[in-house]
């Protein structure tokens, strides 16, 4: 674009920003069409479009809002959050940018002159000193801006988390912005009415893109974390909304919290977890949970209302268990200890703990893995963690002659051969079995024998190796829908 501007000036022709932008974008897309999916490309060209289309139509006080308005859909589409005070910071940047650029250019010129005058000591000293002084002006401006960024992060409501807007909402947003620009060019409209119409279109666009989302009454998400486990349960009905996270970890991938769980939650506009539940303290169930805990009190972090951990004897608490317990308490997150008979209720949603017993004493962490029965109106799911061995036998003894017939069952221990026995399936069954495991994992999960037992029990199977993320949604009236990533 700079080249086209220079060529236009040399040829004595008029330079048109939008034409230059279109040519530059076209050349880049011919080279790499996938730039259309790249945030940097979209940010750059929507900002240029704002400069060419909207800034000329706005009164001076409102001009700094043009670029944030144009780039807002890009921001929410890629990052799912919006730094509220960035609008004010952008105004400061626009005001300071000429001073910053002037200081930098002067410093560059004086520094170059000082090198050219290397043989003249006095002049070189003068130019070097002036170069340093001009550079310090730019450094000071950058320092001020950096401090302002730090300050705004400490202010309340510094980050909004509306989640990713649907594509049709983005389309309507830009239609409304286009309407605001079109109205601005109507000479027949009086100035006062013009301002009202323009503001109405822009305000409606912003309102829509921040608020319009579809959230099912109840959704159970099995995240694709590789060889590990991670569940998110979300409700949104007449009783309000709630979010429960169960486990979150992987032995085959690093940074599950930063790269999978946190982006997933922000994508769905979730800024707070009401209840974070850990079935047991194996790292393939809690490595991401540790990351969630670490960021819980940071600016823009996802808050955690309460942490639930299995109730076990003090001598059975391993290093990871104690670390999670300590981290939660340092972050001011209340900790509850799960045992049989405990119930968590959020509107229509109920989580009943079936295992372990109070102060359970097992040698293997999988044996004290928490088992939860989820009910939402007429929908139910059994969430088994990594239960197997003596823990499974104790659960069946606890049930006695009672049987559980659920809609969905999360299969224990990634479908290992030691869990989900025939005796277990005779007492606890479901229509759909969900298995979380990594493709080509070294443990051979899920075991062929376990798959055979599940199929013989008449259950459909969905696993993350083939399906990626699995979503089960329901209104609680008896039916449910299953959606997979692949």
C-alpha positions in Angstrom: 0.0 0.0 0.0 2.9 2.3 0.7 4.3 1.6 -2.7 1.0 2.4 -4.4 0.8 5.7 -2.4 4.3 6.6 -3.5 3.6 5.6 -7.1 0.4 7.7 -7.1 2.2 10.8 -5.9 5.0 10.3 -8.4 2.5 10.0 -11.2 0.4 13.0 -10.0 -2.6 10.7 -9.5 -5.1 10.5 -6.6 -4.4 7.8 -4.0 -7.4 5.8 -2.9 -7.0 3.9 0.4 -9.8 1.3 -0.3 -8.5 0.5 -3.8 -5.0 0.1 -2.5 -6.3 -2.1 0.4 -8.3 -4.3 -2.1 -5.2 -4.8 -4.3 -2.9 -5.6 -1.4 -5.4 -8.1 0.1 -5.9 -9.7 -3.3 -2.2 -10.1 -3.9 -1.7 -11.7 -0.4 -4.7 -14.0 -0.9 -3.4 -15.2 -4.3 -0.2 -16.1 -2.6 -1.9 -17.8 0.4 -5.7 -18.1 0.4 -5.6 -19.4 4.0 -4.8 -15.8 5.2 -8.6 -15.4 5.3 -8.5 -17.6 8.4 -5.5 -15.7 10.0 -6.3 -13.2 12.7 -3.4 -10.9 11.8 -4.6 -10.5 8.2 -8.2 -9.8 9.3 -7.2 -7.4 12.0 -5.0 -5.4 9.6 -7.5 -5.1 6.8 -10.6 -4.5 8.9 -8.6 -1.6 10.6 -7.7 -0.2 7.2 -11.4 -0.6 6.1 -12.4 1.4 9.2 -9.9 4.2 8.3 -11.2 4.4 4.7 -14.9 3.9 5.3 -15.9 5.0 8.8 -13.4 7.5 10.1 -14.3 10.1 7.4 -18.0 9.9 8.4 -17.7 10.3 12.1 -17.4 13.5 14.1 -13.9 14.1 15.6 -14.7 12.9 19.2 -16.0 9.6 17.8 -13.3 8.9 15.2 -11.1 6.8 17.6 -14.1 4.3 18.0 -14.1 3.4 14.3 -11.3 0.9 14.3 -12.5 -0.9 17.5 -15.9 -1.1 16.0 -14.6 -2.7 12.8 -12.2 -5.1 14.5 -14.6 -6.2 17.3 -15.9 -9.3 15.4 -12.4 -10.4 14.6 -11.4 -10.0 18.2 -14.3 -12.1 19.5 -14.0 -14.7 16.8 -10.3 -15.5 17.6 -9.9 -14.6 21.3 -13.5 -14.9 22.6 -12.9 -12.1 25.1 -12.7 -8.3 24.9 -10.5 -6.0 27.0 -13.0 -3.4 28.0 -10.6 -0.6 28.6 -8.8 -1.1 25.3 -11.1 1.4 23.7 -9.7 4.1 26.0 -6.2 2.9 25.6 -6.5 3.0 21.8 -7.5 6.7 22.1 -4.4 7.3 24.1 -2.3 5.5 21.5 -3.8 7.4 18.6 -3.0 10.7 20.5 0.6 9.7 21.3 1.4 7.9 18.0 2.6 11.1 16.2 4.9 12.0 19.1 6.2 8.4 19.3 6.9 8.2 15.5 8.4 11.7 15.4 10.8 10.8 18.3 11.7 7.5 16.6 12.4 9.2 13.3 14.5 12.0 14.8 16.5 9.5 16.8 17.1 7.4 13.6 18.2 10.5 11.6 20.5 11.8 14.4 22.0 8.4 15.0 22.8 8.0 11.4 24.3 11.5 11.2 26.5 10.7 14.3 27.9 7.6 12.5 28.6 9.6 9.3 30.4 12.3 11.4 32.6 9.7 13.1 35.7 11.8 12.4 34.4 15.0 14.0 34.3 14.2 17.7 32.4 17.3 19.0 29.6 17.1 16.3 29.4 13.3 16.8 29.0 13.8 20.6 26.2 16.5 20.0 24.3 14.3 17.5 24.7 11.2 19.7 23.3 13.0 22.7 20.4 14.5 20.8 19.7 11.0 19.3 19.6 9.5 22.8 17.3 12.3 24.1 14.9 11.9 21.2 14.9 8.1 21.7 14.2 8.5 25.4 11.0 10.4 24.5 9.7 7.4 22.5 10.8 5.0 25.3 9.0 7.2 27.9 5.8 7.0 25.8 6.0 3.3 25.5 6.6 3.0 29.2 3.6 5.1 30.0 1.4 3.0 27.7 2.8 -0.2 29.3 2.0 1.1 32.8 -1.5 2.0 31.7 -2.1 -1.5 30.4 -1.0 -2.9 33.8 -3.2 -0.5 35.6 -6.4 -1.3 33.5 -5.8 -5.0 34.2 -6.3 -4.4 37.9 -9.6 -2.5 37.4 -12.9 -4.3 37.8 -14.6 -5.6 34.7 -11.3 -5.4 32.8 -12.1 -8.3 30.5 -15.5 -9.3 29.1 -16.0 -12.9 28.1 -18.9 -13.1 25.7 -17.6 -16.1 23.8 -17.4 -16.5 20.0 -20.4 -15.0 18.2 -22.3 -17.1 15.6 -21.3 -16.4 12.0 -24.8 -15.0 11.2 -24.5 -12.6 14.1 -21.2 -11.3 12.6 -22.9 -10.9 9.2 -25.8 -8.9 10.8 -23.2 -6.8 12.8 -21.4 -5.7 9.6 -24.8 -5.0 7.9 -25.7 -2.7 10.7 -22.3 -1.0 10.6 -22.7 -0.6 6.8 -26.1 1.0 7.5 -24.5 3.5 9.9 -22.0 4.5 7.2 -24.7 4.7 4.6 -26.9 6.9 6.8 -23.9 9.2 7.4 -23.7 9.9 3.6 -27.4 11.0 3.3 -27.3 14.7 2.8 -31.1 14.9 3.2 -30.9 13.9 6.9 -30.5 16.6 9.5 -27.4 16.5 11.6 -29.2 15.7 14.9 -31.3 12.9 13.4 -28.2 11.6 11.6 -26.3 11.2 14.9 -29.2 9.4 16.4 -29.6 7.0 13.5 -25.8 6.4 13.3 -25.6 5.7 17.0 -28.6 3.5 17.0 -27.2 1.2 14.2 -23.8 1.0 15.9 -25.2 0.4 19.4 -27.5 -2.3 18.0 -24.6 -4.0 16.3 -22.5 -4.0 19.5 -25.4 -5.2 21.6 -26.1 -8.2 19.2 -22.5 -9.3 19.0 -22.1 -9.3 22.8 -25.3 -10.9 23.7 -26.8 -13.3 21.0 -25.6 -16.8 21.7 -27.4 -20.2 21.7 -26.9 -22.3 24.8 -28.8 -25.6 25.2 -30.7 -26.2 28.4 -28.1 -28.8 29.4 -24.9 -29.9 27.7 -22.3 -32.5 28.6 -19.0 -32.0 26.7 -16.3 -34.7 26.6 -13.2 -32.7 25.6 -10.6 -34.1 23.2 -7.6 -34.1 25.5 -5.7 -37.1 24.0 -4.9 -39.8 26.6 -6.7 -38.3 29.5 -10.1 -37.1 30.8 -12.0 -33.8 30.7 -15.7 -33.1 31.1 -17.6 -29.8 31.1 -21.3 -29.7 32.1 -23.3 -26.5 31.4 -26.9 -25.6 32.1 -28.9 -22.6 31.0 -32.6 -22.7 31.7 -35.3 -20.8 33.5 -33.4 -21.5 36.8 -30.3 -19.7 35.6 -27.0 -21.0 34.3 -24.2 -23.1 35.8 -20.9 -24.6 34.8 -19.3 -27.8 36.2 -15.8 -29.0 35.2 -14.9 -32.6 36.0 -11.2 -33.5 35.7 -9.0 -32.1 32.9 -5.7 -33.6 32.1 -3.6 -35.7 29.7 -0.6 -37.9 29.7 0.0 -37.5 25.9 -0.3 -33.7 25.5 1.2 -30.8 27.4 -0.6 -27.6 28.3 -4.1 -29.1 28.2 -5.4 -26.2 30.4 -3.9 -23.4 28.3 -4.5 -25.0 24.9 -7.8 -26.9 25.3 -9.7 -26.3 28.5 -9.4 -22.5 28.8 -10.0 -21.8 25.1 -13.0 -24.1 25.2 -14.5 -22.3 28.2 -13.8 -18.8 26.7 -15.2 -19.9 23.3 -18.5 -20.6 25.1 -18.4 -17.4 27.0 -17.7 -19.0 30.4 -15.9 -16.7 32.8 -16.6 -18.6 36.0 -16.8 -22.3 36.9 -19.3 -22.9 39.7 -17.9 -26.3 40.7 -14.6 -27.9 39.7 -14.6 -31.6 40.5 -11.5 -33.9 40.6 -12.3 -37.6 40.5 -8.7 -38.6 41.5 -5.2 -37.1 41.4 -3.6 -39.0 38.5 -2.0 -36.4 36.2 -4.0 -37.6 33.1 -7.0 -36.3 35.0 -5.6 -33.2 36.7 -2.7 -31.6 34.7 -5.1 -29.1 33.1 -6.9 -28.6 36.3 -3.7 -27.4 37.9 -3.4 -24.8 35.1 -7.0 -23.7 35.7 -6.2 -23.2 39.4 -3.0 -21.2 38.6 -4.8 -18.7 36.5 -8.0 -18.4 38.6 -7.0 -15.2 40.3 -5.1 -13.6 37.4 -6.5 -10.6 35.5 -9.0 -12.0 32.9 -8.7 -15.5 34.3 -11.6 -17.9 34.7 -12.8 -17.9 38.3 -13.5 -21.1 40.2 -16.3 -21.1 42.8 -15.6 -24.4 44.6 -13.3 -27.4 44.2 -14.4 -31.0 45.0 -11.9 -33.8 45.7 -12.5 -37.4 46.7 -12.6 -38.0 50.5 -9.6 -40.2 51.3 -7.6 -41.1 54.4 -4.8 -38.6 55.2 -2.0 -41.2 54.6 -3.3 -41.8 51.1 -3.0 -38.2 50.0 -0.1 -38.1 47.5 2.1 -35.3 46.3 -0.3 -34.2 43.5 -3.4 -34.4 45.8 -1.7 -32.2 48.4 -0.5 -29.7 45.8 -4.0 -29.3 44.4 -5.4 -28.9 47.9 -2.8 -26.3 48.8 -3.1 -24.3 45.6 -6.9 -24.1 45.9 -6.6 -22.8 49.5 -3.9 -20.2 48.4 -6.3 -19.0 45.7 -9.1 -18.7 48.2 -11.1 -21.5 46.5 -13.3 -23.5 49.0 -12.6 -27.2 48.9 -15.2 -29.9 49.6 -14.5 -33.6 49.9 -16.7 -36.0 48.0 -18.1 -39.1 49.6 -21.3 -41.2 49.2 -24.5 -39.3 49.9 -23.1 -35.9 49.0 -25.3 -33.9 46.5 -24.6 -30.8 44.4 -27.6 -29.0 43.0 -27.8 -26.2 40.5 -31.4 -25.6 39.3 -32.6 -28.8 37.7 -29.1 -30.3 37.7 -28.2 -32.8 40.5 -24.9 -34.5 41.0 -25.0 -37.4 43.5 -21.8 -39.0 44.7 -21.9 -42.8 44.7 -18.3 -43.5 45.5 -16.0 -43.3 47.5 -17.1 -43.7 51.1 -16.0 -41.1 53.7 -12.2 -41.2 54.3 -11.7 -44.0 51.8 -8.5 -46.0 52.1 -7.3 -47.6 48.9 -3.8 -48.2 47.7 -4.6 -47.4 44.0 -5.9 -43.9 43.2 -8.2 -45.4 40.6 -10.0 -47.3 43.3 -11.1 -44.2 45.2 -12.0 -42.4 41.9 -15.2 -40.4 42.5 -18.3 -41.7 40.7 -21.1 -39.3 40.1 -24.7 -39.8 39.0 -25.9 -36.7 37.1 -29.6 -36.0 36.6 -31.2 -33.2 34.8 -35.0 -33.6 34.9 -35.5 -36.9 33.0 -32.0 -37.1 31.6 -29.2 -39.0 33.5 -25.5 -39.8 33.2 -23.1 -42.0 35.2 -19.6 -40.4 35.4 -17.1 -43.0 36.6 -13.7 -41.4 36.5 -11.1 -44.2 36.5 -13.0 -46.6 38.8 -11.8 -50.2 38.7 -10.7 -53.0 41.0 -11.8 -53.0 44.6 -13.4 -49.6 44.2 -15.8 -51.0 41.6 -16.6 -54.0 43.8 -17.3 -51.7 46.8 -19.6 -49.5 44.6 -21.6 -52.5 43.5 -21.9 -53.7 47.1 -23.2 -50.2 48.1 -25.8 -50.4 45.4 -27.0 -53.8 46.6 -30.1 -54.9 44.7 -30.5 -51.4 43.1 -29.8 -50.9 39.5 -29.1 -47.7 37.5 -30.3 -47.3 34.0 -28.9 -44.0 32.6 -28.9 -42.3 29.2 -25.2 -41.8 29.1 -22.2 -43.5 30.8 -18.7 -42.2 30.8 -16.7 -45.4 30.6 -14.1 -45.8 33.4 -10.3 -45.6 32.9 -10.4 -44.9 29.2 -11.9 -48.3 28.5 -9.2 -50.3 30.1 -9.7 -54.1 30.5 -9.7 -53.8 34.3 -12.8 -51.6 34.5 -16.4 -51.8 33.4 -16.7 -55.4 34.2 -19.7 -57.6 33.3 -20.9 -57.4 36.9 -20.8 -53.6 36.7 -22.8 -53.5 33.5 -25.4 -55.8 35.0 -26.1 -53.2 37.6 -25.3 -49.9 35.8 -26.2 -49.5 32.2 -26.9 -46.8 29.6 -27.9 -46.2 26.1 -24.6 -44.4 25.1 -21.1 -45.1 26.3 -18.5 -42.3 26.0 -14.8 -43.2 26.0 -12.0 -40.6 26.4 -8.6 -41.9 25.1 -5.8 -40.8 22.8 -5.3 -42.1 19.3 -2.6 -44.8 19.2 -2.0 -44.6 22.9 0.6 -47.0 24.4 -1.9 -48.6 26.8 -4.1 -50.1 24.1 -7.1 -48.2 25.4 -9.9 -49.0 24.9 -9.3 -52.7 25.4 -11.1 -55.0 22.8 -12.6 -57.0 25.7 -14.1 -53.9 27.3 -15.6 -52.8 23.9 -17.0 -56.3 23.5 -18.7 -56.1 27.0 -20.1 -52.7 26.3 -21.5 -53.8 22.9 -23.0 -57.0 24.4 -24.8 -54.7 26.9 -26.5 -53.0 24.0 -24.8 -49.7 24.3 -23.8 -47.3 21.5 -20.2 -46.2 21.7 -18.5 -42.8 20.9 -14.9 -42.2 21.7 -12.6 -39.2 21.3 -10.0 -41.1 19.2 -12.4 -41.1 16.2 -14.9 -38.5 17.1 -12.8 -35.7 18.7 -14.8 -33.6 21.1 -18.2 -35.2 21.9 -21.2 -33.1 22.9 -24.4 -34.4 24.4 -27.3 -31.9 24.7 -30.7 -32.3 26.1 -33.7 -30.3 27.4 -34.2 -32.9 30.1 -37.5 -34.2 28.7 -36.2 -37.7 27.9 -34.3 -37.3 24.6 -30.8 -36.1 23.8 -28.6 -35.3 20.8 -25.0 -36.3 20.2 -22.6 -34.1 18.2 -19.0 -34.9 17.4 -16.2 -32.8 16.1 -15.3 -35.2 13.3 
